[in-house]
Amino acid sequence: MSTHGKVLVAMSGGVDSSVAAAMLHEQGYEIVGITMKTWDYAQSGGSKKETGCCNLDSMNDARSLAVHFGFPHYIIDIREEFGGSVIEHFVDEYLAGRTPNPCILCNTHIKWAALLRRADKLGCDFIATGHYAQTRMENDRAVVSRGLDRNKDQSYVLWGVAQECLSRTLFPIGGYEKSEIRRLCAEIGFGSLSRKPDSYEICFIPDNDYRGFLSRRRPEAVEHLDGGAFVTSDGRQVGKHRGYPFYTVGQRKGLIAMGEPYYVTQIVPETNTVVIGRENELYDRRLSVRNFNGIKVPCLAEEQEAFTQIRSNGDAYPSLVRMTGESTAEAIFSEPIKAIAPGQGAVFYEGDDVLGGGWIERSED
């Protein structure tokens, strides 16, 4: 029996989670591998074959590594709970005129909860994933901080994970560069896996056509929206659009010819209106969030300096942040920030540490 403890490792079949499992095994942990079947892409009617963590090849890659190291591996079907929470929320958010981030919702409500339930049944002390993030205990709280590889850092998508989950979570690869992880994967005898490309698309929309997905998933909700108005910020109607759910704040492509670049600046679902404007109209200095979840601190101070990140692959900007209610907060930026999209996550950082985060509710001057 391992003196380090027993770990349930989420294995997608990709290089990151595979090396995470191998690392923990080499460190002396007792490993149980688990692959979660979240989605059957054949149901979506998309034009691209199933990719990512839900296809048979990826499951076989995860199982092969488990067999190589001699630890058990299981596949669990969580399609029902994933579909009911993540996918329906994804569709509902677009229909509410917001731009959702399904990876955050999956981590918050599905992935960690599903892992911990199985971990307890299997007698595991910890769970582990291949996220590029780091965690430590400080002042009786599990603190998440950025991964060493800033280009791969995934701390942004972890702001919603509960403390009781984070306190039992290991991130074995968080202190490594991606290039090192690929090298380590090759060194343990999995050269083809080490060259496996990263997956960037949403797992249930591998063809990246979210508009087609919405049309197939909720045809009765979007078909009648075709022909809504493009309106400028001064109220001029300048054209017709396909339906407000097919647009996001900051979008430039797929609009109408205006003689100069125009962008989506606001979406008004109540009137099926898409407001467009020049680039300077995309900038705001303030945002509000709902469903705030504290990571390093249970709640923000009356006012404190922080860096706020508003998209997963974006920069973090200097700001003053504070709580405005029991589960609401706001950030005021030092300089105006471009394209703050309601429905995305806003994550507040103190240095590399995640203070907490929430869903962007609105942006305003």
C-alpha positions in Angstrom: 0.0 0.0 0.0 1.3 3.5 -0.9 2.5 5.7 1.9 1.6 8.8 -0.2 -2.1 7.9 -0.6 -4.5 6.8 -3.3 -5.3 9.1 -6.2 -8.0 9.1 -8.8 -6.6 10.6 -11.9 -8.8 12.1 -14.6 -7.4 10.7 -17.9 -8.6 12.2 -21.1 -6.2 10.3 -23.2 -4.2 13.4 -24.0 -0.5 14.0 -23.2 -1.1 16.2 -20.1 -3.3 13.9 -18.1 -1.3 10.9 -19.2 2.0 12.4 -17.9 0.2 13.6 -14.7 -0.8 9.9 -14.0 2.7 8.7 -14.8 4.3 11.3 -12.5 2.1 10.4 -9.6 2.8 6.7 -10.1 6.5 7.3 -10.2 6.2 9.4 -7.0 4.8 6.4 -5.2 1.0 7.1 -5.1 -1.5 4.4 -5.7 -3.2 5.3 -8.9 -6.7 4.7 -10.3 -7.3 6.1 -13.7 -10.7 7.3 -14.9 -12.0 8.6 -18.2 -15.3 10.4 -18.3 -17.5 10.0 -21.3 -19.2 13.4 -21.5 -20.7 13.6 -24.9 -21.6 11.4 -27.9 -20.9 13.7 -30.9 -23.0 11.7 -33.3 -26.0 13.2 -31.5 -25.0 16.8 -32.5 -25.1 16.3 -36.3 -21.9 18.2 -36.8 -19.7 17.9 -39.9 -16.5 16.8 -38.1 -15.8 13.4 -36.5 -15.7 13.0 -32.8 -12.5 14.3 -31.2 -11.0 15.1 -27.8 -11.7 13.1 -24.6 -14.9 11.4 -25.8 -13.7 9.4 -28.8 -12.6 5.8 -28.7 -9.0 6.5 -29.6 -8.5 8.8 -26.6 -10.1 6.3 -24.3 -7.7 3.6 -25.7 -4.7 5.9 -25.2 -5.7 6.4 -21.5 -6.2 2.7 -21.0 -2.9 1.8 -22.7 -0.9 4.0 -20.3 -2.7 2.5 -17.3 -1.9 -1.0 -18.5 1.7 0.0 -19.1 2.1 1.2 -15.5 -0.1 -1.5 -14.0 -2.9 0.5 -12.4 -6.6 0.1 -12.9 -8.5 2.3 -15.4 -12.3 2.9 -15.6 -14.6 4.6 -18.0 -17.6 6.3 -16.6 -20.6 7.6 -18.5 -21.7 11.1 -17.3 -23.4 12.2 -20.5 -26.8 12.6 -18.8 -25.5 15.0 -16.1 -23.2 16.7 -18.5 -25.9 17.3 -21.0 -28.4 18.4 -18.4 -26.1 21.0 -16.8 -23.3 22.1 -19.2 -24.9 21.8 -22.6 -28.3 23.2 -21.6 -26.6 26.0 -19.7 -24.5 26.7 -22.8 -27.6 27.0 -25.0 -29.6 29.0 -22.4 -26.8 31.5 -22.0 -26.7 32.3 -25.8 -30.5 32.6 -25.7 -30.1 35.1 -22.8 -27.7 37.2 -25.0 -24.6 36.1 -23.1 -21.4 34.3 -24.2 -20.9 31.2 -22.1 -17.7 29.4 -21.1 -18.7 25.7 -20.8 -15.3 24.6 -19.5 -15.7 26.7 -16.3 -19.2 25.3 -15.7 -18.1 21.8 -16.3 -15.2 22.1 -13.8 -17.5 23.8 -11.3 -20.5 21.5 -11.3 -19.7 18.3 -13.2 -16.0 17.3 -13.4 -14.9 17.7 -9.8 -18.2 16.5 -8.4 -18.2 13.4 -10.6 -14.6 12.7 -9.7 -15.0 13.1 -6.0 -18.0 10.8 -5.9 -16.1 8.1 -7.6 -13.0 8.8 -5.5 -14.9 8.3 -2.3 -16.4 5.0 -3.6 -12.9 3.8 -4.6 -11.3 4.9 -1.3 -9.1 7.5 -2.9 -7.6 10.3 -0.8 -7.1 12.7 -3.7 -8.1 13.4 -7.3 -5.7 14.7 -9.9 -6.0 16.3 -13.3 -3.7 17.5 -16.1 -4.4 21.2 -15.7 -1.6 23.7 -15.9 -2.2 25.2 -12.5 -0.8 24.9 -9.0 -2.3 24.6 -5.6 -1.2 24.8 -2.0 -2.8 25.1 1.5 -2.6 28.5 3.2 -4.6 29.7 6.2 -6.8 26.6 6.0 -7.7 27.3 2.4 -6.7 25.6 -0.8 -5.2 28.3 -3.0 -5.0 28.0 -6.8 -2.2 29.8 -8.6 -1.1 30.1 -12.2 0.8 27.3 -13.9 4.5 27.8 -14.6 3.8 27.7 -18.4 2.0 31.0 -18.9 1.0 30.1 -22.4 -0.8 27.0 -21.1 -2.0 28.4 -17.7 -5.5 27.1 -16.9 -6.1 28.7 -13.5 -8.7 30.9 -15.1 -11.1 28.0 -15.6 -10.8 26.8 -12.0 -12.3 29.8 -10.2 -15.6 28.1 -9.6 -14.3 24.9 -8.0 -15.3 24.6 -4.3 -12.8 24.5 -1.5 -13.8 21.0 -0.4 -12.8 19.9 -3.9 -9.6 21.9 -4.3 -8.3 20.7 -0.9 -8.2 17.1 -2.3 -6.9 18.1 -5.7 -3.4 17.6 -7.1 -2.0 19.3 -10.3 1.1 17.3 -11.0 2.2 19.1 -14.2 1.5 22.7 -13.0 5.2 23.4 -12.4 6.3 22.3 -15.9 6.4 23.8 -19.3 4.4 22.1 -22.0 7.6 21.2 -23.9 8.9 19.4 -20.8 5.6 17.4 -20.6 5.9 16.3 -24.2 9.5 15.3 -23.6 8.6 13.3 -20.5 5.8 11.5 -22.3 8.3 10.4 -25.0 10.8 9.3 -22.3 8.3 6.9 -20.7 7.8 5.2 -24.1 4.7 7.0 -25.5 6.3 8.8 -28.4 3.2 9.0 -30.6 1.1 10.3 -27.6 3.8 13.0 -26.9 3.1 14.4 -30.4 -0.6 14.4 -30.0 -1.9 17.9 -30.8 -3.7 19.9 -28.2 -7.5 20.2 -28.4 -8.9 23.7 -28.4 -12.5 23.2 -29.5 -15.4 22.8 -27.1 -15.7 19.0 -26.5 -19.3 18.8 -27.7 -18.7 21.1 -30.7 -15.5 19.7 -32.4 -16.3 21.5 -35.7 -16.4 24.8 -33.8 -19.7 25.7 -35.4 -21.7 26.7 -32.3 -24.3 28.5 -34.4 -25.1 25.2 -36.2 -25.2 23.5 -32.8 -27.7 26.0 -31.4 -29.9 25.6 -34.5 -30.0 21.8 -34.2 -30.3 21.8 -30.4 -33.1 24.4 -30.1 -34.6 25.0 -33.6 -37.8 26.3 -32.1 -36.0 29.0 -30.1 -33.8 30.4 -32.9 -35.5 29.9 -36.3 -38.0 32.8 -35.7 -35.2 35.2 -34.8 -33.9 35.6 -38.3 -34.4 39.1 -39.6 -33.8 41.0 -36.3 -32.3 44.5 -36.5 -28.7 45.6 -36.5 -28.8 49.0 -34.7 -26.1 51.5 -34.1 -25.5 53.0 -30.6 -27.4 56.2 -31.6 -30.5 54.1 -32.5 -30.3 53.9 -36.3 -31.4 50.6 -37.8 -28.8 49.7 -40.5 -29.6 46.1 -41.5 -30.9 42.7 -40.6 -29.2 39.8 -38.7 -29.7 36.1 -38.4 -30.8 36.1 -34.8 -29.2 37.6 -31.7 -27.9 34.2 -30.3 -25.5 33.9 -33.2 -23.5 37.0 -32.1 -21.1 37.8 -29.3 -19.8 41.1 -27.9 -16.6 42.1 -29.7 -17.5 40.1 -32.9 -16.4 41.8 -36.2 -17.0 39.1 -38.8 -20.4 38.3 -40.2 -21.9 41.7 -39.7 -22.8 44.2 -42.4 -20.8 46.5 -44.6 -20.5 49.9 -43.0 -17.6 51.3 -44.9 -15.3 50.9 -41.8 -14.9 48.3 -39.1 -17.9 47.8 -36.9 -18.2 45.4 -33.9 -21.0 43.9 -31.8 -21.2 46.2 -28.7 -24.4 44.9 -27.1 -27.0 42.2 -27.4 -30.6 42.9 -26.5 -32.5 39.6 -26.5 -35.8 41.1 -25.4 -36.1 42.9 -28.8 -33.9 40.6 -30.9 -31.5 43.5 -31.4 -27.8 43.5 -32.0 -26.1 46.8 -31.3 -23.0 47.5 -33.4 -20.4 50.3 -33.1 -16.9 51.4 -33.8 -14.0 49.9 -32.0 -13.8 52.7 -29.4 -17.4 51.8 -28.3 -16.2 48.4 -27.1 -14.2 49.8 -24.2 -15.5 49.8 -20.5 -13.8 50.5 -17.2 -16.2 48.6 -15.0 -17.7 45.1 -14.8 -19.9 43.3 -12.3 -20.0 39.6 -11.5 -22.5 37.3 -10.0 -22.0 33.9 -8.2 -18.7 35.1 -6.8 -16.6 32.2 -5.5 -13.7 33.0 -3.2 -10.5 30.9 -3.6 -7.7 32.5 -1.7 -10.2 34.5 0.4 -13.8 33.7 1.1 -14.8 37.3 0.1 -13.0 40.4 -1.2 -12.0 43.3 1.0 -14.0 46.5 0.9 -11.6 47.6 -1.9 -8.4 46.0 -2.9 -6.0 46.0 -5.8 -6.0 43.0 -8.1 -5.5 41.9 -11.7 -8.7 40.9 -13.5 -8.8 38.5 -16.4 -11.9 38.4 -18.5 -11.2 35.6 -21.0 -9.3 32.3 -20.8 -6.6 33.3 -23.2 -6.4 37.0 -22.4 -4.3 39.3 -20.2 -5.1 40.3 -16.7 -5.5 44.0 -16.1 -4.9 46.2 -13.1 -8.1 47.0 -11.2 -9.7 47.7 -7.9 -12.1 45.0 -6.8 -14.7 44.7 -4.0 -17.8 42.8 -3.0 -21.1 44.5 -3.8 -23.3 41.9 -2.2 -23.2 38.4 -0.7 -22.3 36.8 -4.0 -21.7 39.8 -6.3 -18.6 41.8 -6.9 -17.2 44.5 -9.2 -13.9 45.5 -10.8 -13.0 49.0 -11.8 -10.1 49.0 -14.2 -7.2 51.5 -14.3 -7.7 51.8 -18.1 -10.7 51.0 -20.3 -10.8 47.3 -21.3 -12.0 46.0 -24.7 -14.9 43.7 -25.3 -16.1 42.7 -21.8 -18.6 40.0 -22.7 -21.4 39.1 -20.3 -21.5 35.4 -19.6 -17.7 35.0 -19.5 -15.8 34.5 -16.3 -13.9 37.4 -14.6 -11.1 36.1 -12.4 -9.3 38.3 -9.8 -5.6 37.6 -9.2 -3.3 38.7 -6.4 0.1 38.1 -8.2 -0.2 34.5 -9.4 -2.8 33.5 -6.9 -6.6 33.3 -7.7 -8.5 35.5 -5.2 -11.8 34.4 -6.7 -14.0 34.9 -9.7 -17.6 35.1 -11.0 -19.7 35.3 -14.1 -19.7 38.7 -15.8 -23.2 40.1 -15.5 -22.8 43.4 -17.3 -20.2 46.0 -18.3 -20.8 49.7 -18.1 -18.9 53.0 -18.2 
